[in-house]
Amino acid sequence: MGCSKWRAAFNFGHLKVQSKLSVFFTMIVLFTYLFYCLNGYCDSLPRPVYDQQTNLQNKLTLNYGQEASQEQLGAYNASPASLVRDQLSDLLNSDVPSNNISVANNFGSKKFPQAIIIGVKKGGTRALLEFLRIHPDVRAVGAEPHFFDRFYDKGLEWYRNLMPRTLEGQITMEKTPSYFITKEAPRRVFTMSRHTKLIVVVRDPVTRAVSDYTQTLSKSPTLPSFQNLVFRNATTGLIDTSWSAVRIGIYAKHLENWLRFFPLSRFLFVSGERLVTDPAGEMGRVQDFLGLKRVVTDKHFYFNQTKGFPCLKKPEGSSRPRCLGKSKGRPHPQIPSEVLLRLRDFYRPFNLKFYQMTGQNFGWD
Ligand SMILES: Nc1ncnc2c1ncn2[C@@H]1O[C@H](COP(=O)(O)OS(=O)(=O)O)[C@@H](OP(=O)(O)O)[C@H]1O
């Protein structure tokens, strides 16, 4: 009996010591956590949806060949949650190997883009951005932010937050091809920074229109035929310039709008055709324009016969080469040649004006 009393007293004392110790350790853990947070090391902890979106975009930035952009983002509304959902589904559905660097990037700071690919839709903007992203001094948002056309009211800080972090000497970039045709975009970009470098990938407006139509057709199979949409009056052959597939290709008109705010020296016009036939040559010009060392060269590309386009050679440690996804390089429907000829006639004067304005002959006629 006396022995068991003694044992109970011992156990009670032992328990007291134990609880004191656990309070002590909890305090240590709490203080350590507070110390780390105050020093800004809590970045990798779970955050609100809005911040996760930024993280996801950083992750997208490090993955090649996302088909996010135009198509998916065309469908999303302004809610950050839907943006996260769409981009997450991009990551999961992508046919691109996911073994690329996908570590969290907590180094550097988020800056406004110093260079933007502002157009044109279906010009080859995705290929250009993905080719640029192999450059170690380029960091870009994977998806299209659509800030200067759709989400301007969210404010510049919202926009900056979408950007990946960059270190000294690295360039922040994004691409949203609809900026080129957005009336308010030049003034808005100018307000952000008058020094922004502007890249426009242009492609023969006739093929561009067909490519644009092909994309819409892939989503709405009951769409009227190209020739039904392209003419305002089929008998007279009057072209319907209110159809966006036609309007986007009047490059001279859109450029005029931009030249009200930016001098020509701020622009680089990339040939969408040469981006396919000579990607390394075109990338050389782009890197020079951005003041970058020519790191992306012909040794990075090979021509994929099945795809019919240049793709990036597989990086070390990866099993697959990297081509753009299925939504790039779709076969175009057959359009009657007289329709295409009529459209070519329509574009000719605008093309000539564009060559004159840019001092470059793109050879579309
Ligand atoms: N390397 C490579 N791989 C695949 N596709 C390439 C490449 N280079 C240029 N292109 C051309 O890019 C066209 C799509 O242009 P965009 O990326 O600007 O389209 S989008 O506006 O973002 O939807 C796409 O148009 P379509 O052929 O009509 O699909 C391609 O012709």
The ligand as a Tripos MOL2 file, in Angstrom:
@<TRIPOS>MOLECULE
LIG
   31    33     1     0     0
SMALL
NO_CHARGES

@<TRIPOS>ATOM
      1 N1          7.5110   25.9450  -83.5030 N.pl3     1 LIG1
      2 C1          6.1940   26.0610  -83.6930 C.ar      1 LIG1
      3 N2          5.3620   25.0750  -83.3030 N.ar      1 LIG1
      4 C2          4.0190   25.2060  -83.5100 C.ar      1 LIG1
      5 N3          3.4400   26.2890  -84.0680 N.ar      1 LIG1
      6 C3          4.2470   27.2810  -84.4510 C.ar      1 LIG1
      7 C4          5.6420   27.2030  -84.2980 C.ar      1 LIG1
      8 N4          6.1710   28.3470  -84.8030 N.ar      1 LIG1
      9 C5          5.1630   29.0690  -85.2500 C.ar      1 LIG1
     10 N5          3.9970   28.4390  -85.0480 N.ar      1 LIG1
     11 C6          2.6970   28.9700  -85.4520 C.3       1 LIG1
     12 O1          2.0850   29.5360  -84.3070 O.3       1 LIG1
     13 C7          0.7120   29.6360  -84.6410 C.3       1 LIG1
     14 C8         -0.0700   29.9490  -83.4080 C.3       1 LIG1
     15 O2          0.2370   31.2640  -83.0760 O.3       1 LIG1
     16 P1          0.1360   31.8150  -81.6180 P.3       1 LIG1
     17 O3          0.9740   31.0200  -80.7100 O.co2     1 LIG1
     18 O4          0.4400   33.2610  -81.6820 O.co2     1 LIG1
     19 O5         -1.4010   31.5750  -81.2930 O.3       1 LIG1
     20 S1         -2.2590   32.2620  -80.1350 S.O2      1 LIG1
     21 O6         -2.6120   33.5960  -80.5830 O.2       1 LIG1
     22 O7         -1.4770   32.2410  -78.9040 O.2       1 LIG1
     23 O8         -3.4530   31.3910  -80.0510 O.3       1 LIG1
     24 C9          0.4000   28.3160  -85.2860 C.3       1 LIG1
     25 O9         -0.6770   28.5170  -86.1610 O.3       1 LIG1
     26 P2         -1.4860   27.2900  -86.8270 P.3       1 LIG1
     27 O10        -0.5080   26.5460  -87.6790 O.co2     1 LIG1
     28 O11        -2.5510   27.9020  -87.5990 O.co2     1 LIG1
     29 O12        -1.9680   26.4820  -85.6720 O.co2     1 LIG1
     30 C10         1.6940   27.9540  -85.9950 C.3       1 LIG1
     31 O13         1.6410   28.1470  -87.3670 O.3       1 LIG1
@<TRIPOS>BOND
     1     1     2 1
     2     2     3 ar
     3     2     7 ar
     4     3     4 ar
     5     4     5 ar
     6     5     6 ar
     7     6     7 ar
     8     6    10 ar
     9     7     8 ar
    10     8     9 ar
    11     9    10 ar
    12    10    11 1
    13    11    12 1
    14    11    30 1
    15    12    13 1
    16    13    14 1
    17    13    24 1
    18    14    15 1
    19    15    16 1
    20    16    17 2
    21    16    18 1
    22    16    19 1
    23    19    20 1
    24    20    21 2
    25    20    22 2
    26    20    23 1
    27    24    25 1
    28    24    30 1
    29    25    26 1
    30    26    27 2
    31    26    28 1
    32    26    29 1
    33    30    31 1
@<TRIPOS>SUBSTRUCTURE
     1 LIG1         1 GROUP 0 **** ****
